[in-house]
Structures are given as structure tokens and as C-alpha cells.
Amino acid sequence: MRTPIMAGNWKMNNTNCAAVELAKAVVEGSAGVKGCEIILAPPTTALSVVNEVTKDSPIAVSGQNMYWEESGAFTGEVSAQMLLSCGCEYVILGHSERRGRFGVIEEGFTEELQSVFGDNDATVAKKLKAAADAGLKPIVCCGELLSEREKGMTDAIVGDQVRAFLAGCTTEQLQATTIAYEPVWAIGTGEVCDADEANRVCGLIRGVVAEVAGQEIADAMRILYGGSVKPDNVEGLMALPDIDGGLVGGASLKADSFCALIAAAAKSAGGGCCCCGG
């Protein structure tokens, strides 16, 4: 059975002081939870201080992005080795916002945004391999814009993204990888993909992994859903067979809502709270 993951992507939120307080609240609020892997992805500036808070708990820390080179004249970039030195176990790669694909401002989408945020299938593939080779566990994102969904392109867009970033991966790199399906139109908008449709696309992703890497790796790989995951919809999502957890944005910025998601994920795996029997 695949252990579910609940990963909180804080994006560009929380100074160090605020990050420490939120991390402390999540540690306290999730104490005793069994059967769910918990990940916090604070801003790069707060990685070390959050790791200090979580290091004696089961909670893992993740970067939000990284560059594929070990070092060099790459102003503003962060390497896998730097993330590891901050205590990171995971790194999020290819998030739609890093690709310049913003659901909340899709009508104003411009080439300038894409040039600023810059990731594409080729760069995500290079980052995945570099991260896994360095000992990080990549959480690699894929998903379609609303305009692409309305044209019936969801399966083609998502399938092509997954094939592109998994191409040429070794067995070890694949075994380290988690995939997150994030329909871009549902990120930060309050909209949520229908649970059955989210499960269908996650199943499609699993099928592509099987096509690329074989059924055994596909069956073992965890596939997350990301896109306005909240306490009022998480149980329906977690009840479905191809959804193994959530990559959570806004709801991870408050400890009570994020801990509710953690509890729901643990419940779906038959776990709960060891201190209360829940």
C-alpha cells in the first residue's frame, strides 16, 4: 500500500518568524498522527529555521525549486546541495507557477511571465535527474490550463509533460520521484477539479509511468492532487484509488486547516492519532 503524502507548499509567504510559528503549530497539531507522510515547503529563506523546528518530528522539509548545476555563476538560483544543507529531503519541481502558467491570471498570460518563471519540460527533466542523483526526492508537477481543458487537451498535455520529465530516468531516479497533478485553473482560484476526474487523470499519469518505466514502478509511485485542496473536499479526494495525497497551497498556511488535511489523509490509509485512537 502506498503511504499518503500531505505536502504544504507555502510559496512566497511567511518571514522566518512567521514560518517558525506555523511550523511549530503543525508539529503540535499533527503529533501522534500515523499513516501519512507530512512535508513542509517554506520559502528558501526559511528552510533552515523550519528544519530546526521539525528535525525531531516525522515532518520532512522541501525546497520549492532548484537548479540542476551544483554551483556556478547562476545568480538567484539554489542547488540540490544547498537544499540538502538546509535539511531538505524533498524538492518541488515544475510547479505551474515556475512554468509561468498562472490559473488566476490566465486571461493576462504573456510571454513575459513565462520568460520570468522560465521552466519547461526540458528544464524540469534536468532538475529531476539532478535532484534525485543528489539524494533529494523530487515532487514533479504537471497539469493543464483551463483553455487546454476546454479544448479537450487535458490527457495529451498531461501525458506529454510526464513522458518528457521521466524520459531517460534511471530506476533509482524513478523510485525517488513523486508526481503531483495540478490543474492550473484550480490553483488558488477556489475551484476544485471534480474528484472522479482528478482520480481519472491521476490514473492516466500512472498509466504513462507504466508505459515509460513498467507497471511495478507505476504501482509504487505516489501521485498527488494539487488544486484548492481544503478540509471540506479532501476526504472525497483521498477515498479514490489513484490519489495518494495532496500538494496543498493556501490551506497549508493555517495550521488548523493543514492538520485537518493530514488527519484525513491518515484516516484514508487506516491510520489516525495514536494518542487518541482516532
SULQUI-V404341 format. One record per pair of residues at least 12 apart in sequence whose ideal C-beta (glycine too) atoms are under 10 Angstrom apart, sorted by the first residue. I is the first residue (numbers start at 1). GAP is how many residues later the second one is. Records with the same first field share a line. If there is no record, write none. Layout:
I=GAP, GAP
This chain:
1=34, 243, 268, 269
2=176, 217, 218, 219, 220, 221, 239, 240, 242, 243, 267
3=32, 33, 34, 219, 241, 242, 262, 263, 266, 268
4=31, 32, 33, 34, 218, 220, 234, 239, 240, 241, 242, 258, 260, 261, 262, 263, 264, 265, 267
5=31, 32, 33, 34, 55, 85, 134, 173, 175, 217, 218, 219, 239, 240, 241, 242, 257, 260
6=24, 27, 30, 31, 32, 33, 34, 218, 223, 228, 232, 239, 240, 241, 242, 245, 246, 252, 253, 254, 255, 256, 257, 258, 259, 260
7=30, 31, 32, 33, 34, 53, 55, 83, 85, 132, 171, 173, 217, 219, 238, 239, 240, 241, 245, 251, 254
8=14, 15, 18, 30, 31, 32, 33, 34, 51, 54, 238, 239, 240, 241, 242, 243, 244, 245, 247, 249, 250, 253, 254
9=30, 31, 32, 33, 53, 55, 83, 86, 88, 130, 132, 171, 173, 178, 217, 237, 238, 239, 240, 241, 243, 244
10=12, 13, 30, 31, 32, 33, 36, 40, 52, 54, 238, 239, 240, 242, 243
11=30, 31, 32, 53, 81, 84, 86, 177, 238, 239, 241, 242
12=31, 32, 33, 52, 85
13=29, 30, 33, 236, 237, 239, 240
14=28, 29, 31, 32, 36, 239
15=28, 30, 31, 34
16=26, 27, 29, 30, 31, 32, 33, 34
17=29, 32
18=24, 28, 235
19=21, 23, 24, 26, 27, 28, 30, 31, 34
20=22, 26, 29, 30, 32, 33
21=32, 234
22=18, 20, 24, 28, 31, 230, 231, 232, 233, 236
23=17, 19, 23, 26, 27, 28, 29, 30, 31, 34, 36, 38, 232
24=26, 29, 30, 231
25=28, 229, 230, 231, 233, 234
26=12, 14, 24, 27, 28, 31, 33, 226, 228, 229, 230, 232, 233, 236
27=13, 23, 26, 27, 29, 30, 31, 32, 228, 232
28=29, 227, 231
29=226, 227, 228, 229, 230, 231, 233, 234
30=27, 28, 29, 225, 228, 229, 231, 232, 233, 236, 243
31=26, 27, 228, 242, 243, 244
32=234, 240, 241, 242, 243, 244, 245, 246
33=25, 226, 229, 230, 232, 233, 234, 238, 239, 240, 241, 242, 245
34=24, 232, 235, 236, 237, 238, 239, 240, 244
35=227, 230, 231, 232, 233, 234, 235, 236, 237, 239
36=22, 202, 209, 225, 226, 227, 228, 229, 230, 231, 232, 233, 235, 236
37=21, 22, 23, 52, 53, 141, 185, 207, 208, 225, 228, 229, 232
38=16, 19, 20, 21, 22, 207, 220, 221, 223, 224, 227, 228
39=15, 20, 21, 22, 23, 49, 50, 51, 53, 98, 100, 139, 185, 206, 208, 209, 213
40=13, 14, 19, 20, 21, 22, 50, 212, 218
41=19, 20, 21, 22, 23, 24, 47, 49, 50, 51, 54, 98, 206, 207, 208, 211
42=19, 20, 21, 22, 44, 210
43=20, 21
44=19, 20, 21, 22, 32, 34, 38, 39, 42, 44
45=41
46=15, 40
47=14, 15, 16, 17, 31, 35, 36, 38, 39, 40, 41
48=13, 37, 38, 39, 40
49=37, 38
50=12, 36, 37, 38
51=34, 35, 36, 37, 38
52=35
54=33
55=32
59=30, 203
60=27, 28, 29, 30, 77
61=22, 25, 26, 27, 28, 29, 30
62=21, 26, 27, 28, 29, 30, 74, 75, 76, 77, 185
63=15, 16, 17, 19, 20, 21, 23, 25, 26, 27, 28, 29, 30, 68, 73, 75, 76
64=14, 19, 27, 28, 29, 31, 33, 34, 75
65=12, 13, 18, 26, 27, 28, 29, 30, 32, 33, 52, 54, 62
66=12, 13, 14, 15, 16, 17, 22, 25, 26, 27, 61, 64, 65, 68, 70, 72
67=12, 13, 15, 56, 59, 60, 63
68=12, 25, 55, 56, 57, 58, 59, 60, 61, 62, 63, 65, 66
69=57, 61
70=12, 60, 64
78=13
79=51, 52, 55
80=47, 50, 51, 52, 53, 54, 55, 56, 58
81=49, 53, 54, 55
83=48, 51, 52, 53
84=47, 50, 51, 52
88=43, 47, 48, 49
89=46, 47, 48
90=41, 46, 47, 48, 49, 86, 88
91=36, 37, 39, 40, 41, 43, 45, 46, 47, 48, 49
92=39, 46, 47, 48, 49, 86, 88, 134, 155
93=26, 30, 31, 32, 33, 34, 35, 37, 38, 43, 45, 46, 47, 48, 72, 84, 87
94=25, 26, 27, 29, 30, 31, 33, 34, 44, 45, 46, 47, 48, 49, 67, 70, 71, 85, 86, 88
95=22, 24, 29, 44, 45, 46, 47, 48, 85, 87, 89, 92, 131, 152, 154
96=21, 23, 45, 46, 47, 48, 49, 84, 86, 87, 88, 89, 91, 130, 131
97=16, 20, 22, 44, 85, 87, 90, 91, 152
98=19, 20, 21, 22, 25, 26, 29, 43
99=14, 15, 18, 19, 20, 21, 22, 24, 25, 42, 43, 44, 62, 85
100=12, 13, 14, 15, 16, 17, 18, 19, 20
101=12, 13, 16, 18, 40, 42, 43, 44, 47, 81, 83, 84, 86
102=12, 15, 43, 82, 85, 86
103=40, 41, 42, 43, 79, 80, 81, 82, 83, 84, 85, 86, 88, 124, 125
104=80, 81, 83, 84, 85, 86, 87
105=83
106=39, 40, 41, 78, 79, 83
107=39, 40
109=36, 38, 75
119=22
120=41, 44
121=21, 39, 40, 41, 42, 43, 44, 46
122=42, 43, 45
123=42
124=14, 16, 17, 18, 37, 40, 41
125=15, 36, 38, 39, 40, 41, 42, 43, 44
126=39
127=13, 38
128=12, 37, 38, 39, 40, 41, 45, 46, 48, 49
129=36, 38, 39, 40, 41, 44, 48
130=43
131=42, 45, 46
132=37, 38, 40, 41, 42, 43, 44, 45
133=37, 39, 40, 43
135=41
136=40
137=38, 39, 40, 41
138=27, 31, 35, 38, 39, 40, 41
139=38, 39, 40, 41, 83, 85, 87, 108
140=21, 22, 25, 26, 37, 38, 39, 40
141=20, 24, 37, 38, 39, 40, 41, 43, 46, 83, 85, 106
142=15, 16, 17, 18, 19, 20, 22, 23, 37, 38, 39, 40, 41, 42, 59, 63, 66, 81
143=14, 15, 18, 37, 38, 39, 40, 41, 42, 43, 44, 50, 58, 82, 83, 84
144=12, 13, 14, 17, 37, 38, 39, 40, 41, 57
145=12, 38, 39, 40
146=37, 38, 39, 40, 43, 45
147=37, 38
148=35, 36, 37
149=34, 35, 36, 37, 44, 48
150=35
154=27, 29, 39, 43, 46, 47, 50
155=45, 46, 49, 50, 53
157=27
158=21, 23, 24, 25, 43, 44, 46, 47, 50
159=42, 45, 46, 48, 49, 52
160=48
161=18, 20, 44, 47
162=17, 19, 42, 43, 44, 45, 46, 47, 49, 50, 61
163=45, 46, 48, 49
165=12, 14, 47
166=13, 42, 43, 45, 46, 47, 51, 55
167=45
168=44
169=43, 44, 48
170=43
171=42, 43, 45, 46
173=40
174=35, 38, 39, 40, 43, 44, 46, 47
175=38, 41, 42, 45, 46
176=45
177=32, 36, 40, 44, 45
178=43, 44, 45, 46, 66, 67, 69
179=23, 26, 27, 29, 30, 42, 43, 44, 45, 65, 68
180=22, 25, 42, 43, 44, 45, 46, 47, 64, 65, 66, 67
181=12, 17, 18, 20, 21, 23, 24, 42, 43, 44, 45, 46, 61, 62, 66
182=16, 42, 43, 44, 45, 46, 47, 64, 65, 67
183=14, 15, 18, 42, 43, 44, 45
184=42, 43
185=42, 43
186=12, 39, 40, 41, 42, 43
187=39, 40, 41, 60, 62, 63
188=39, 40, 61, 62
189=38, 39
190=38, 40, 60
191=36, 37
192=33, 35, 36, 37, 38, 40, 41, 42, 44, 45
193=32, 33, 34, 35, 40, 44
194=42
195=30, 38, 39, 40, 41, 42, 43, 44, 45, 48
196=40, 41, 44
198=27, 28, 29, 31, 35, 38, 39, 42, 44, 45
199=24, 26, 37, 38, 40, 41, 42, 43, 44
200=40, 42
201=22, 24, 41, 42
202=21, 22, 23, 35, 38, 39, 40, 41, 42
203=20, 37, 38, 39, 40
204=19, 38
205=13, 16, 18, 37
206=12, 13, 15, 17, 35, 36, 38
207=35
209=12, 14
221=23
222=21, 22, 23
223=19, 20, 21, 22
224=13, 19, 20, 21, 22, 23, 24
225=12, 13, 15, 17, 18, 19, 20, 21, 22, 23
226=19, 20, 21, 22, 23
227=19, 20, 21, 22
228=20, 21, 22, 23
229=14, 16, 17, 18, 19, 20, 21, 22, 23, 28, 29, 32, 35, 36
230=16, 18, 20, 21, 27, 30, 31
231=20, 25, 26, 27, 28, 29, 30, 32, 33
232=19, 25, 28
233=13, 18, 28, 31
234=12, 14, 17, 23, 26, 27, 28, 29, 30, 31, 33, 34
235=25, 26, 28, 29, 30, 32, 33
236=28
237=24, 27, 28, 31
238=23, 26, 27, 28, 29, 30, 31
239=25, 28, 29
240=28
243=22, 25
244=21, 24, 25
245=16, 17, 20, 23, 24
246=12, 15, 16, 18, 19
248=13, 14
263=15
266=12
